[in-house]
Amino acid sequence: MPAARIHRIPRPPWYSRLVKIGMRFSPDDAEDVVQDAYVRLLEYRQIREVRDEASFLSRIVANLAINHYRRQRMVTYSLEGFMALGLNDWSIEVTPEPERVLTARERLDAAAKILSHTSRRTCAIFLAHRAGFGYKEIAADFGISRRTVYKHIARATLLLGLRPPPDSRF
């Protein structure tokens, strides 16, 4: 008895170009990103007419790859990680009252949740600053300017609802 034939759906001529676009940001998942783009194209076709499928797919692949890359760079931090750092405003006293412990833990949970939505670099720079390192030291370690360090710290402090650092410190 002859083996069953497997029918393959032919790929469009621009498929390899789409994979290359996806590989720029997400090399491991480029083909998955292209597949997701095709699904979105099919869904969009039900609502509207698509004039140029190649361009439409290129834009979708680029956007999906960028989003995937950004999601991979996000870091989540646990409460224990923050407590181990002994951050000045966020640390818990040795023998505090139960209400203060609860309040501090709630603040730490909120800070961890907020900082988990920033990039690794922003979070690392903010934590280095809170640990007592100066702008010049952080800039040298990360290979960036002091102005960039200030912007990362300002972004994190604004997200946390704290007062941003003054401009004169960098």
HELIX and SHEET records of a PDB file:
HELIX    1   1 TYR A   15  PHE A   25  1                                  11    
HELIX    2   2 PRO A   27  ASP A   29  5                                   3    
HELIX    3   3 ALA A   30  ILE A   47  1                                  18    
HELIX    4   4 GLU A   53  ARG A   73  1                                  21    
HELIX    5   5 LEU A   79  LEU A   85  1                                   7    
HELIX    6   6 PRO A   98  LEU A  115  1                                  18    
HELIX    7   7 ARG A  120  ARG A  130  1                                  11    
HELIX    8   8 TYR A  135  PHE A  142  1                                   8    
HELIX    9   9 ARG A  146  LEU A  160  1                                  15    
HELIX   10  10 ASP A  167  ARG A  169  5                                   3    
END                                                                             
